Every structure is written in structure tokens, then in C-alpha cells.
């Protein structure tokens, strides 16, 4: 079951869609390129000095976990600093000029990979090139705020985004390679840890084994130049900060991880911790509350599965999970893992929200390519709420009290959680429904996709017809 992209002689309508979509993508990413290079010239490097100075320290034989600049402490596993060592021989601005295009390309590639993967998982065959461009353009418009925030801060989440989307694309085709992508993400930040129990639950043994094996390999890779003793010390240091979130503080760790109630974290868990701290309750209560919410969320998902007649627990072996409807369910559950990692993590800042791009890509595909019986209005409203949630609190528009409550109670995370539930609801309807027949793209039928409310663009996908495509 291949996703095909029809490139050969697109009709006039497709040519307009391609032109508009590519213009939008070029405008958005061209703006990022000009704006952020201008910031470099003004001395604004975001968090890039964190990695740059850690690499220089590692190159000079110093401790990379000792901060050089205020509030820019390196807290990650040693792999990233080790990979940055060649850049440490350059000036800061020249190193940033090299890293930024890599981040930009990672985000752009992730957009296209996500669009291709959702079309495959949801059975859209073939997806036209116009459809691919339209989905990517709409996703970029939806996620412009998160993309800009991440790229201008020169963080690592664009690479994490690429690894998450590549891992999903390789899950069925190359499971060991899927594990490798998740292992790369694991050695950058610990968010990808949430995928390991899922792979085990769904009996994706090759991917799970690959993730474990590659995680160990990448963790030990810096030992080639810095030595085993130093590499293991760095790993203990980074792991110690992670354990500190659950109240375990190894004597060997002085990691600079933010506490669970940190004001810079917008996760629901941190919001609960801040609320409980006001009532003089220990932070562990917030973790208990978060685990309870995770269990409640699983029950909600189970109820949605039951309503649509999908199995929640009794799945076939991995080889059969690439067939309908399980391939679509895997995609929806992959999105749920990303949403859960962001919403329930002990620490999520605004820059991490670029990882929600796959959810926006799936929403963009369902909004643009209609299917009978799928009411897209709730998904449209939920997606609009998510976009507003990411853009808020609109300083100067709302009162200071609202702004304070917005950050204190992590309202953006609750918006993301609600949007995922609505995306799951629509997605389960979507994979249960057949594609709209080819040729429905007449103006007289163009507005039937959302029960007469939301315009659909049904010609973004076609059913065969003898025209060749590329997978």
C-alpha cells in the first residue's frame, strides 16, 4: 500500500493550488531565514550558546555542564555537545549560521514527511502533488507561531520533530531504522521515552529493540574522543536531572533542570504543581494527579474506540498492523503519544510546542480532503482553539489576571489535549469512511464536505485513473 504523488501534467486547478501553496511555504520559510539571520547580526542567538559553549568545553576537556552564560546551562545527554565539537572551532555567529539552515531544513522536511505519512495511513491513494503542497502550506500556516518560536531560539526541537515523523514513516517499512530515529531523539531529549512502552504494547519488537540498542550506541558514541569515564560521568549527570523530577537526587548530579513547578513550564503537570504549591501540597501530588489524568484520557480513548467498533487492546501481529484500519489507528495513537509527552511532561516550554506540528498536519489533511459522514466542523473549531491557545495570551489585549492564569494553569496544554481528543474523534470517523469519488470537484458539490458548511478540496486526491505517481 503505497502513497502515490501524481506529478504528471496536473490540471489547471492543481497548478493554481501548487502555485499558491509553494508561494505560501516560500514566504513563511523565507521570512524565517531573513528574520533570524538578521537577529544573528544583532547578537541574538537564542539558546544556541548553550550547545556552543558545551561543545567548546568538551573540546577543551572542561565540564560541559558548567554554565558559561547565565540561564544557559547544558542539561542534555553528551551526544549533542559532542556533535557540535566541529562547530566549536568557529566563532559563535558563524556556527549559528551553519546550524540554523539545518534546523530550518529539518522543520520543512518534517512537514512533507508528515503529510505523506498521514495520506498513507489514512488510505489516500494517490495523493496529488497539489494535495501534498496544500497540506504542507496549511500546516505551516497553522504552526507558524511554533515554528518561528523554535527556530529563532535555535533549540533542538526541530530535529526532534523530524525524528518523530521519520520514525512513524519507518515503523512499518524499516522498524529497526524507526528505533534508530527514536534513539537519536532520546539522546537529545527524553521525550521520546514515551514511545518505548507503546512499541512493546503493540508488539513492535524490532522497533523497540532497535530503539534500545541504538540509544545505548548513541549514548556511548562520544566516548570515542572524550573517553569512557567522562562519557559515563556526563550520562550520570544528565540522568540525575531527569530523576530529580520524581524526587530522586543522586549525589553525583548537579544538573540544572527546572523544578516541576517552574514558571517557564507550560505542561499540565507543572500547572497542577503550581496550583498545589499554592495550597502547600508537595509536588509529588501533581505527578499523582497527572497519572490520574493520563488514565482518564486512556479511558476516553477506549470509549471512542468502542463507539466506532475498533479494538483497543486485541491487535494482530506487527505485520498485519500495516493494513486498514490498524495503520490509521497507529497514526492516531502516535499523535496521542506526542500530545501526552507535551501535556503531561514534568517540563514543557513554549518552544517544545513545535512537536505538535504532526497533529496540525493530520488536521490539515482531514480539513482539506473530505470524506462522507465526517463532520469536520468540530475539528475546525478545535484546531482554531489550538492555534489561538498557542498565540495567546495576547499581551495588552487581556487583563494581567488572565495572563497570569494562562501561564499559571498551563491553559495551552489543556487546549492541546482537547484538540487531540477532537482530532481522534474525527480521525476515527475518517478511517471508517470511503474516499469521495473522483470528479466530485464541481462547484455545485464543492461545499458538501462539511454538511454544507466548510468547503472541501476533493481534487487533492484521486483514485487511480491510469496516471502514474511516485511513492
Secondary structure, DSSP 8 states (H G I E B T S, - for coil): ----EE-SS--HHHHHHHHHHHHHHHHHHHHHHHHHHHHHHTT--TTHHHHHHHHHHHHTTS-TTS-SSTT----S-HHHHHHTHHHHTS-HHHHHHHHHHHHHHHHHHHHHHHHHHHHHHTT--SEEHHHHHHHHHHHHHHTHHHHHHHHHHT-SHHHHHHHHHHHHHHHHH-HHHHHHHHHHHHTT-GGGGHHHHHHHHTT-HHHHHHHHHHHHHHHHHTHHHH-HHHHHHHHHHHHHHHHHTTT---TT-------TT-TT--SHHHHHHHHHHHTT--THHHHHHHHHHHHHHHHHHHHHHHHHT--SS----GGGGGSTTHHHHHHHHHHHHHHHHHHHSS---GGGGGGGHHHHHHHHHHHHS-BTT---HHHHHHHHHHHHHHHTTTBTTB-HHHHHHHHHTTHHHHHHHHHHHHHHHHHHHHHHS-B--TT--STTTGGGTTTTSS---GGGB---SS---B-
